[in-house]
Amino acid sequence: MKSINCKGTLIDLTSPKVMGILNITPDSFFDGGKFNNTTSIISQVEKMLSEGATFIDIGAYSSRPGAKHISEEEELNRIIPVVELLTSEFPDILISIDTFRSIVAEQCVQKGACIINDISTGSMDNNMFSTIAKLQVPYIIMHMQGTPQNMQENPIYDAIVKDVLYYFSKKIAALRDLGVNDVIADVGFGFGKTLEHNYKLLSHLELFNNLDIPTLVGLSRKSMLFKPLDISPKEALNATTSANTIALTKGTNILRVHDVKEAVEAIKITELLKNN
């Protein structure tokens, strides 16, 4: 059984779960600047939880291609009040923190967050792995080539699927050596990858089940979906649901999305296939 321990509660991932995205950045590619006050934040989180989100992923550092770099202090100033607000408003909430900084991770867990979602898998902060081992919280490791500022300049691989699998196997081994129990893999669609790379990974996503850890995908309204269709991110909900459904049929355990209701529906439909 694939499960993770959040605040002492075992979350069974054999039936896929939804992670709702809450960007509190002014410049995220889809919803930047939308959730910048108490009322809008509470309203959006309430909506996502009522629609079936198991986790809420909060990001205060925009990681879209070419995004502006912000200081650790600014990231903390943005995110800590939101974690405090949501744990107070929703006592049972399971908060994931989208950060590559160990200090941000530690302070957010102290305030009630229970998952760390690291786009850099420790490569942008040498203290992250030891911090996760100390905190003993589930850790989402994502594959990214380069940094958000340069990752899309010229991504090159020998063999994308094999390269990413090898990357994860090394990182998982290092985390296991430190005693980290709950690790979740995210192939990092759009992070240092061409359109062809992204679809090669999606096509072979089932191979990542061989890592024997839960998997997460973040496909929601990404350019790999809207660019081939010549539409905007705002028009990419249908494409997102299509891609999420493909990911689910290949064994994905968590969908990280902007649109919770549609992701929950995709899970319900694909789950009906399992018993037939």
MARKE-808339 format. One record per residue (C-alpha): x, y, z. Coordinates in Angstrom, 2 decimals. Example, Ala and Ser with C-alpha at 12.3 -4.5 7.8 and 13.67 -1.06 7.14 Angstrom:
<rs>
{{12.30,-4.50,7.80}}
{{13.67,-1.06,7.14}}
</rs>
This chain:
<rs>
{{0.00,0.00,0.00}}
{{1.31,3.46,-0.91}}
{{0.68,5.85,1.98}}
{{2.25,8.87,3.66}}
{{2.22,9.99,7.28}}
{{0.86,13.52,7.75}}
{{0.78,14.71,11.37}}
{{0.38,11.14,12.58}}
{{-2.43,10.32,10.14}}
{{-1.76,7.77,7.41}}
{{-3.04,9.00,4.05}}
{{-3.75,6.09,1.71}}
{{-2.61,6.97,-1.82}}
{{-3.71,3.74,-3.49}}
{{-6.78,5.79,-4.35}}
{{-5.34,8.98,-5.92}}
{{-5.65,12.29,-4.08}}
{{-5.81,15.93,-5.15}}
{{-3.47,18.69,-4.06}}
{{-4.97,22.14,-4.59}}
{{-2.60,24.97,-5.55}}
{{-2.60,28.24,-3.61}}
{{-0.13,30.68,-5.14}}
{{0.43,33.73,-2.97}}
{{2.91,35.18,-5.45}}
{{2.17,38.29,-7.52}}
{{3.65,36.76,-10.70}}
{{2.62,33.09,-11.05}}
{{1.81,32.14,-14.64}}
{{-1.89,31.41,-14.11}}
{{-3.19,32.95,-10.89}}
{{-0.51,35.46,-9.91}}
{{-1.76,38.20,-7.60}}
{{-5.20,36.65,-7.26}}
{{-4.91,35.50,-3.64}}
{{-3.34,38.41,-1.80}}
{{-5.69,39.10,1.10}}
{{-7.29,37.16,3.95}}
{{-10.77,37.01,2.41}}
{{-9.67,35.72,-1.01}}
{{-7.28,33.17,0.52}}
{{-9.86,31.71,2.94}}
{{-12.52,31.65,0.23}}
{{-10.28,29.83,-2.27}}
{{-9.05,27.26,0.26}}
{{-12.60,26.63,1.51}}
{{-13.66,26.06,-2.11}}
{{-10.80,23.63,-2.81}}
{{-11.39,21.65,0.39}}
{{-15.15,21.44,-0.23}}
{{-14.48,20.19,-3.77}}
{{-12.36,17.33,-2.46}}
{{-8.75,18.48,-2.10}}
{{-6.82,16.36,0.41}}
{{-3.82,18.72,0.47}}
{{-3.32,22.45,-0.09}}
{{0.05,23.42,-1.59}}
{{1.13,26.98,-0.74}}
{{3.79,28.70,-2.83}}
{{5.32,32.10,-2.09}}
{{8.18,31.88,-4.63}}
{{7.17,31.87,-8.29}}
{{8.96,29.10,-10.18}}
{{7.58,29.82,-13.64}}
{{10.28,30.05,-16.36}}
{{12.25,33.27,-15.97}}
{{10.55,34.15,-12.68}}
{{12.00,36.89,-10.48}}
{{14.21,35.70,-7.63}}
{{13.10,36.82,-4.16}}
{{14.94,36.76,-0.84}}
{{14.41,34.22,1.91}}
{{13.08,37.01,4.13}}
{{10.46,38.02,1.55}}
{{9.38,34.41,1.06}}
{{8.95,33.98,4.83}}
{{7.05,37.27,5.13}}
{{4.63,36.10,2.45}}
{{4.10,32.53,3.57}}
{{4.17,32.35,7.40}}
{{1.05,34.52,7.93}}
{{-0.86,32.38,5.42}}
{{0.10,29.11,7.14}}
{{-0.97,30.62,10.48}}
{{-4.23,31.86,8.99}}
{{-5.15,28.53,7.38}}
{{-4.23,26.32,10.35}}
{{-6.35,28.59,12.53}}
{{-9.29,28.68,10.09}}
{{-9.13,24.99,9.09}}
{{-7.68,23.00,12.05}}
{{-7.54,19.67,10.14}}
{{-5.96,21.10,6.97}}
{{-2.99,19.24,5.43}}
{{-0.67,21.97,4.14}}
{{2.16,21.36,1.69}}
{{4.83,24.08,1.36}}
{{6.28,24.72,-2.08}}
{{9.82,25.86,-1.23}}
{{13.45,24.97,-1.91}}
{{14.69,26.69,1.27}}
{{15.25,24.66,4.44}}
{{14.58,27.60,6.78}}
{{11.21,28.25,5.11}}
{{10.42,24.52,5.32}}
{{11.30,24.32,9.00}}
{{9.42,27.45,10.07}}
{{6.30,26.45,8.12}}
{{6.26,22.94,9.65}}
{{6.60,24.53,13.10}}
{{3.49,26.58,12.25}}
{{1.49,23.50,11.21}}
{{2.41,22.52,7.63}}
{{3.01,18.80,7.11}}
{{4.54,18.28,3.63}}
{{7.48,19.94,1.86}}
{{7.36,20.23,-1.93}}
{{10.86,21.06,-3.23}}
{{11.31,21.88,-6.93}}
{{15.09,21.54,-6.53}}
{{15.26,18.29,-4.50}}
{{17.87,19.80,-2.21}}
{{20.11,21.16,-4.97}}
{{19.37,24.82,-4.15}}
{{19.88,24.41,-0.38}}
{{22.44,21.95,0.99}}
{{20.63,21.83,4.34}}
{{17.30,20.67,2.93}}
{{17.81,16.89,3.16}}
{{19.04,17.01,6.78}}
{{16.18,19.37,7.65}}
{{13.61,16.97,6.17}}
{{15.21,14.08,8.10}}
{{14.91,16.09,11.30}}
{{11.32,17.20,10.62}}
{{10.21,13.71,9.43}}
{{7.55,15.07,7.08}}
{{6.66,13.74,3.61}}
{{9.01,15.24,1.02}}
{{8.09,15.80,-2.63}}
{{11.19,15.62,-4.82}}
{{10.88,17.15,-8.28}}
{{13.19,16.85,-11.25}}
{{14.39,20.17,-12.67}}
{{17.30,20.92,-14.98}}
{{18.84,24.28,-14.01}}
{{16.94,26.92,-12.02}}
{{13.59,28.69,-12.67}}
{{15.59,31.60,-14.06}}
{{17.44,29.58,-16.75}}
{{15.80,26.13,-16.97}}
{{14.10,26.66,-20.34}}
{{17.10,28.15,-22.17}}
{{18.41,24.92,-23.69}}
{{17.41,21.71,-21.89}}
{{19.38,18.67,-23.15}}
{{19.23,15.01,-22.08}}
{{20.80,11.77,-23.25}}
{{17.52,9.91,-22.72}}
{{14.98,11.89,-20.74}}
{{13.09,9.02,-19.06}}
{{16.24,7.09,-18.12}}
{{17.99,10.28,-16.95}}
{{15.11,11.30,-14.68}}
{{14.73,7.78,-13.25}}
{{18.46,7.70,-12.46}}
{{18.25,11.16,-10.86}}
{{15.42,9.99,-8.58}}
{{17.12,6.72,-7.65}}
{{20.20,8.64,-6.42}}
{{18.14,11.19,-4.47}}
{{15.91,8.51,-2.88}}
{{18.97,6.52,-1.77}}
{{20.49,9.64,-0.15}}
{{17.23,10.42,1.65}}
{{16.82,6.82,2.85}}
{{20.37,6.93,4.25}}
{{19.27,9.92,6.35}}
{{16.18,8.06,7.58}}
{{13.54,9.93,5.54}}
{{10.51,7.64,5.29}}
{{7.99,9.38,3.03}}
{{9.30,10.47,-0.37}}
{{7.07,11.38,-3.34}}
{{8.41,11.79,-6.90}}
{{7.36,14.52,-9.36}}
{{8.96,14.32,-12.84}}
{{8.71,18.11,-13.14}}
{{6.74,18.77,-16.29}}
{{7.92,22.07,-17.80}}
{{10.96,22.42,-15.55}}
{{13.99,22.34,-17.85}}
{{12.22,20.34,-20.54}}
{{11.15,20.86,-24.14}}
{{7.67,19.99,-25.39}}
{{9.04,16.69,-26.69}}
{{10.69,15.91,-23.33}}
{{7.41,16.56,-21.50}}
{{5.40,14.22,-23.72}}
{{8.07,11.52,-23.60}}
{{7.78,11.58,-19.79}}
{{3.97,11.55,-19.90}}
{{4.05,8.66,-22.35}}
{{6.29,6.58,-20.06}}
{{5.00,7.78,-16.69}}
{{4.16,4.24,-15.56}}
{{7.90,3.44,-15.38}}
{{8.21,5.76,-12.37}}
{{6.08,3.32,-10.37}}
{{9.23,1.15,-10.33}}
{{10.74,3.61,-7.84}}
{{8.29,2.09,-5.35}}
{{7.28,5.46,-3.92}}
{{4.15,7.55,-4.56}}
{{4.16,9.82,-7.59}}
{{2.74,13.31,-8.11}}
{{2.10,15.17,-11.35}}
{{1.75,18.90,-11.86}}
{{0.27,19.38,-15.32}}
{{-2.32,21.99,-14.48}}
{{-2.71,24.61,-17.24}}
{{0.97,24.31,-18.25}}
{{2.41,25.51,-21.55}}
{{2.92,21.91,-22.76}}
{{-0.89,21.81,-22.89}}
{{-1.91,25.26,-24.03}}
{{0.86,26.03,-26.54}}
{{0.17,23.10,-28.93}}
{{-3.51,24.05,-28.88}}
{{-2.77,27.75,-29.44}}
{{-4.84,28.78,-26.44}}
{{-4.16,30.63,-23.16}}
{{-3.67,29.10,-19.69}}
{{-7.19,30.31,-18.83}}
{{-8.58,28.17,-21.67}}
{{-6.57,25.05,-20.75}}
{{-8.87,23.34,-18.25}}
{{-10.10,20.70,-20.70}}
{{-6.53,19.94,-21.81}}
{{-5.50,19.70,-18.15}}
{{-8.24,17.18,-17.39}}
{{-7.23,15.13,-20.44}}
{{-3.57,15.07,-19.37}}
{{-4.45,14.31,-15.74}}
{{-6.60,11.39,-16.87}}
{{-3.68,9.97,-18.88}}
{{-1.44,10.34,-15.81}}
{{-3.99,8.58,-13.60}}
{{-4.22,5.59,-15.96}}
{{-0.41,5.30,-15.62}}
{{-0.54,5.04,-11.83}}
{{-0.15,8.62,-10.58}}
{{-1.04,8.98,-6.89}}
{{-1.44,12.76,-6.48}}
{{-2.70,15.40,-8.91}}
{{-1.46,18.92,-8.14}}
{{-4.02,21.27,-9.70}}
{{-5.61,24.71,-9.81}}
{{-9.04,23.16,-10.49}}
{{-9.95,20.66,-7.80}}
{{-13.50,19.68,-8.81}}
{{-12.45,18.54,-12.29}}
{{-9.44,16.60,-10.94}}
{{-11.65,14.79,-8.41}}
{{-14.05,13.86,-11.21}}
{{-11.18,12.52,-13.33}}
{{-10.09,10.35,-10.39}}
{{-13.64,9.02,-9.86}}
{{-13.96,8.02,-13.51}}
{{-10.54,6.35,-13.75}}
{{-11.10,4.53,-10.45}}
{{-14.15,2.85,-12.03}}
{{-11.79,1.20,-14.52}}
{{-9.87,-0.63,-11.78}}
{{-12.54,-3.15,-10.98}}
{{-13.37,-4.05,-14.59}}
</rs>
